[in-house]
Amino acid sequence: MRDDDVRSACFAALEVLQAKWGPDVPYAALAEGFNFRGRRIPFLNRAYGIYRAADAQRGPAALSVNSSPKQIRYQDEQTPDGVLYRYQGDDPENHFNRWLRSAHLLDVPIVYFVGTRPNWYRPIYPTYVERDEPGELRVLLAFGKMRGAYDEREPVHIPDEIERRYVVREVKQRIHQAQFRGAVLPAYSDRCAICRLREVRLLDAAHIVGDAEDSGEPVVSNGLSPCSIHHRAFDQDLVGVAPDLRVHLSRRLLDDDDGPMLDVLKRFHGSTIEEPTRRLWRPDPDGLEKRFARFQSAR
């Protein structure tokens, strides 16, 4: 028995929550569930990872799975084809794992909730159970697309392997960025390290040494917490942070006169960024020196 109506209601409710909160949604908002024909249906079950809508009349397949970087035993494994998600426990026939198997057999879309920071999740949907591997106690999750106009969006399973791999790579990159952001922002007390802005929805995590470089690890000491405009300026080498933590604007910006917004940026030239209190989280001096040299050569 399929339950496409419940899944459509779930996806629509998640779109509303993401419009309010951004790509990552607090668990407190998810815990309220979504409305379906006058009833509140939970989005997920944090305790067991695999969740099916409670009403047995709603079908046998899982509605969602969830994961967190802090889960040791059930750590997901990334592959070019998708994410290998562990079964619940060691019995392939327990009811949680049968729900996953049903999602595979019925080819229904589910939600993959990825923990990006304590009590915050990135919902990835539509996700499909692409392959079931009971002998390995796991399934392969792959990602589809939502297509159509806003009020008529439908989940689409991508059959083409090349296109599917492209989508998987794109989604995994977004998850990586979200988890990096989820580690860096709390270290900087959820505010911009340069201008001290506290609106979390306008804050980013910037790599000091780019993640494409050998030393560009996704660790807090290789990150800064700028607001969106300072992040863009940092990426474009219009703003630099020296090893002594002082902020520098490029000569191009300092010599320009383009109204009050630029004047605001200029106010922080020569100021000192606010760094994390924990020594382990503070910006790596060697990384700052390397990045600041790039800023100086671009000036």
Secondary structure, DSSP 8 states (H G I E B T S, - for coil): ---HHHHHHHHHHHHHHHHHH-SSEEHHHHTT-EEETTEEE-S--TTTSEE--S-GGG-SS--EEEE-TT-STT--EEETTEEEEE-SSS-TTSHHHHHHHHHHHHT--EEEEEEEETTEEEEEEEEEEEEEEGGGTEEEEEE-EEES-GGG-EEE----HHHHHHHHHHHHHHHHHHHHHHHHHHHTTTS-TTT----GGGB--EESS-TTSTT--SSGGGEE--BHHHHHHHHTTSEEE-TT-BEEE-HHHHT----HHHHHHHTTTT-B----SSGGGS--HHHHHHHHHHHHHH-
